[in-house]
Amino acid sequence: MGTDAARYGEVFAPVYDEWYADLDDADFIDYIAACRRGDESLRVLELGVGTGRLAESFVTARGHGRDDYVGIDSSISMLERLTHREPSISITAVHGDMAVVLPDGPFDVVFCGYNTIFNLPDDAALAMCLQEVARVLADGGEFFVDAAIPFGHEEADSNTTNSGPLAVTRGRHTVLSSSAHDERSQTVSGEFVHFASPTDVRRYPWSIRYWTAEQFDVIALRNGLTCVERVADGNGTPWAPHISRHISRFRVAT
Ligand SMILES: C[S@@+](CC[C@H](N)C(=O)[O-])C[C@H]1O[C@@H](n2cnc3c(N)ncnc32)[C@H](O)[C@@H]1O
């Protein structure tokens, strides 16, 4: 396993559930559940399952025991927390890089939650991942992505926008957050710093490489997937290019 693929999870696993318990992306799961409402049981694969935050929402939305649920993640520390999750959920956890090889399936639903796909470092990794998704989808299977693209800020002499350090609340703590957005390379990197005590300073670096919805569609199509629907949120609000977040639904291209 490349250390790069595991880095985010290894850094954030100790704080992930506390810091991100209140993320407001449950509508993504509701959207998938609504799209597949007619299916009695589903074979599901989540990319970047982490500690199981979305897996728990999915199982709750669909009803326990209805589906076979597989989650892949590159971080052992995230998967350890998934294994000990309370309440426990029935899930097959696979340690692996979603840009190398996916469990064989076939799967009726493959999904990747809020910006997890932007953990992939470059076009080649995204292409490999989407090719694998196309390979493991069942007949009639669908791939769902939830992603939010940071928009640039107009600056005359720079392609980079720095933000922070800002004091933000994460779980029970106040931490400092800073980030730099480079529009040319379509990357955002940042860091949270938590001063747990004068002698205990904890750093949580992160970075994403993002693609616009249009760029994403081009790479998807080249790798066997076609976008069949795009909405701005799980309520079905119509999406437009100026809207940062998109939930996109893909099928194997014919
Ligand atoms: C933002 S967390 C999302 C976790 C969970 N899906 C959720 O929504 O709470 C991103 C997860 O993707 C995993 N990840 C990052 N790159 C990956 C890769 N190349 N292959 C598999 N998992 C990856 C990280 O380890 C982390 O657990």
The ligand as an ORCA input file, in Angstrom:
! r2SCAN-3c Opt
* xyz 0 1
  C     -12.989     11.946      4.452
  S     -12.754     10.280      4.932
  C     -14.383      9.639      4.636
  C     -14.726      8.452      5.491
  C     -16.200      8.030      5.414
  N     -16.579      7.623      4.088
  C     -17.084      9.186      5.859
  O     -17.723      9.800      4.999
  O     -17.091      9.490      7.033
  C     -11.843      9.660      3.540
  C     -11.472      8.188      3.688
  O     -10.915      7.755      2.435
  C      -9.791      6.944      2.706
  N      -8.927      6.975      1.515
  C      -8.168      8.002      1.061
  N      -7.522      7.642     -0.062
  C      -7.890      6.354     -0.321
  C      -7.545      5.419     -1.342
  N      -6.707      5.740     -2.334
  N      -8.114      4.190     -1.296
  C      -8.974      3.854     -0.296
  N      -9.326      4.697      0.700
  C      -8.788      5.935      0.682
  C      -9.171      7.550      3.956
  O      -8.343      6.636      4.644
  C     -10.413      7.935      4.750
  O     -10.836      6.899      5.583
*
